[in-house]
Amino acid sequence: MLPVITRTTEDMLRLVPNTLRESGPGFRGARWKVTLVIVFRAAKSGLITGILLAVARVSGETAPLLFTALNSPYWVSSLNQPTPNLTVTIFNYAMSPYPDWQQKAWGASLLITAGVLILTSRPAFCCGRKKRDPRRTGP
């Protein structure tokens, strides 16, 4: 995950125009402050996108491991024992003949879907461009 984030961060920071970097010392700003305030703000949406892509990649690579790893329906007391996971529990409950277990499987699927929706829509709210008031003049 870290190599993907590092590479994306490096690429996004290189996309920031040099004129924007050179404007910082004109305001008598220290180099670290220019990088933090000006350059990172300009590359913020790309950085968040890179982090989300890294998280999605890690999630995709670990999904098969959930089915091949041991599963336990009980609370874990040691890391040396099988641990419960939601995907195998959904599969087991969905394949059961009991209607209440099948309802629980649908509820758990909804929980995973809501988690993915929140994870993917959160950056849009955090980094979304604010609408300017057309009556207002200036920056």
C-alpha positions as CSV (number, residue, x, y, z in Angstrom):
1,M,0.0,0.0,0.0
2,L,2.8,2.4,0.9
3,P,4.6,2.1,-2.5
4,V,1.3,3.0,-4.4
5,I,0.6,6.0,-2.1
6,T,4.2,7.2,-2.4
7,R,4.3,6.9,-6.2
8,T,0.9,8.6,-6.6
9,T,2.0,11.4,-4.2
10,E,5.2,11.9,-6.1
11,D,3.3,12.1,-9.4
12,M,0.7,14.5,-8.1
13,L,3.3,16.8,-6.5
14,R,5.1,16.9,-9.9
15,L,2.0,18.0,-11.6
16,V,1.8,21.2,-9.5
17,P,3.1,24.0,-11.7
18,N,6.5,25.5,-10.9
19,T,5.1,29.0,-11.0
20,L,2.9,28.1,-8.0
21,R,5.9,26.8,-6.1
22,E,7.9,30.0,-6.9
23,S,5.1,32.2,-5.6
24,G,5.7,31.1,-2.0
25,P,9.1,32.8,-1.4
26,G,7.5,35.9,-2.9
27,F,5.3,36.0,0.2
28,R,8.4,35.4,2.3
29,G,7.3,31.9,3.2
30,A,9.6,29.2,4.3
31,R,10.1,26.3,1.9
32,W,8.4,23.8,4.2
33,K,5.4,26.1,4.6
34,V,5.1,26.7,0.9
35,T,5.1,23.0,0.3
36,L,2.6,22.4,3.0
37,V,0.2,25.2,2.3
38,I,0.4,25.9,-1.4
39,V,1.7,22.7,-3.1
40,F,-0.3,20.2,-1.0
41,R,-3.5,22.2,-1.4
42,A,-3.0,22.2,-5.1
43,A,-2.5,18.5,-5.2
44,K,-5.0,17.5,-2.5
45,S,-7.6,15.8,-4.7
46,G,-5.0,13.8,-6.5
47,L,-3.4,12.7,-3.2
48,I,-6.7,11.6,-1.8
49,T,-7.5,9.7,-5.0
50,G,-4.2,7.9,-4.7
51,I,-4.8,6.9,-1.1
52,L,-8.3,5.6,-2.1
53,L,-6.8,3.6,-5.0
54,A,-4.3,2.1,-2.6
55,V,-6.9,1.1,-0.1
56,A,-9.1,-0.4,-2.9
57,R,-6.1,-2.3,-4.2
58,V,-5.3,-3.7,-0.8
59,S,-8.9,-4.6,-0.3
60,G,-9.1,-6.4,-3.6
61,E,-5.9,-8.4,-2.9
62,T,-7.0,-9.5,0.5
63,A,-10.5,-10.6,-0.5
64,P,-9.5,-14.1,-1.7
65,L,-7.6,-14.5,1.6
66,L,-10.8,-14.1,3.5
67,F,-12.2,-17.3,1.9
68,T,-9.0,-19.3,2.2
69,A,-8.3,-18.3,5.8
70,L,-9.9,-20.1,8.6
71,N,-13.1,-18.7,9.9
72,S,-14.6,-18.8,13.4
73,P,-18.1,-17.8,14.5
74,Y,-16.8,-16.9,17.9
75,W,-15.0,-13.8,19.3
76,V,-11.3,-14.1,19.0
77,S,-9.3,-14.4,22.2
78,S,-5.8,-14.8,20.6
79,L,-4.3,-13.9,17.2
80,N,-3.2,-17.5,16.8
81,Q,-6.7,-18.7,16.5
82,P,-9.1,-18.4,13.5
83,T,-10.8,-15.0,13.4
84,P,-14.4,-14.2,12.2
85,N,-14.9,-12.2,9.1
86,L,-18.0,-10.7,7.6
87,T,-17.7,-12.0,4.0
88,V,-17.5,-15.7,5.0
89,T,-20.3,-15.1,7.5
90,I,-22.5,-13.6,4.8
91,F,-21.8,-16.6,2.5
92,N,-22.6,-19.1,5.3
93,Y,-25.8,-17.4,6.3
94,A,-26.9,-16.9,2.7
95,M,-26.5,-20.6,1.9
96,S,-28.4,-21.7,5.0
97,P,-32.0,-22.9,4.8
98,Y,-33.2,-20.6,7.6
99,P,-35.0,-17.5,6.6
100,D,-33.8,-15.5,9.6
101,W,-30.1,-16.3,8.7
102,Q,-30.7,-15.2,5.1
103,Q,-32.1,-11.9,6.4
104,K,-29.0,-11.4,8.5
105,A,-26.9,-12.1,5.4
106,W,-28.8,-9.4,3.5
107,G,-28.3,-7.0,6.4
108,A,-24.6,-7.7,6.5
109,S,-24.3,-7.2,2.8
110,L,-26.1,-3.8,3.3
111,L,-23.5,-3.0,5.9
112,I,-20.6,-3.7,3.6
113,T,-22.3,-1.7,0.8
114,A,-22.8,1.2,3.1
115,G,-19.2,1.1,4.2
116,V,-17.9,1.2,0.7
117,L,-20.3,4.0,-0.2
118,I,-19.2,6.1,2.8
119,L,-15.5,5.4,2.0
120,T,-15.8,6.4,-1.6
121,S,-18.1,9.4,-1.2
122,R,-16.3,11.0,1.7
123,P,-13.5,12.5,-0.4
124,A,-16.1,14.2,-2.6
125,F,-17.5,16.0,0.4
126,C,-14.0,16.8,1.9
127,C,-12.4,18.0,-1.3
128,G,-15.3,19.2,-3.3
129,R,-15.0,22.6,-4.8
130,K,-17.1,25.2,-3.1
131,K,-19.5,27.1,-5.2
132,R,-18.7,30.7,-5.6
133,D,-21.3,33.4,-5.2
134,P,-21.5,35.2,-8.5
135,R,-22.4,38.5,-6.7
136,R,-19.1,38.4,-4.7
137,T,-16.1,40.0,-6.2
138,G,-12.5,39.0,-5.6
139,P,-11.0,35.6,-4.9
